[in-house]
Amino acid sequence: MMGWNHDGLGWGGWLVMLLGMVAFWGLVVWAVVVLFRDTRSGDTRPAHRDPLDTLGERFARGEIDETEYLARAEVLRAAHRSPLRH
């Protein structure tokens, strides 16, 4: 019966185990969040699309005819060359 109460971990050991378990599960949750955030952020579209590209896509889909395409493209090119551009 010698050492009956002294072979256990005591309060300090239980506290270390509790903190270790919380840290482990926190690390697991963090890793899952980072993994899923990175897979969804794979959007390769540019933040700002070129208006001439959009106009060309509309023309290719048949939304506008050649006359309208040429007129709008000229306006966009003139605005692009304008010194007053912001």
Secondary structure, DSSP 4 states (H G I P E B T S, - for coil): -TTTTTSS-HHHHHHHHHHHHHHHHHHHHHHHHHHHHHHHT---S-SS--HHHHHHHHHHHTSS-HHHHHHHHHHHHHHHH-TT--
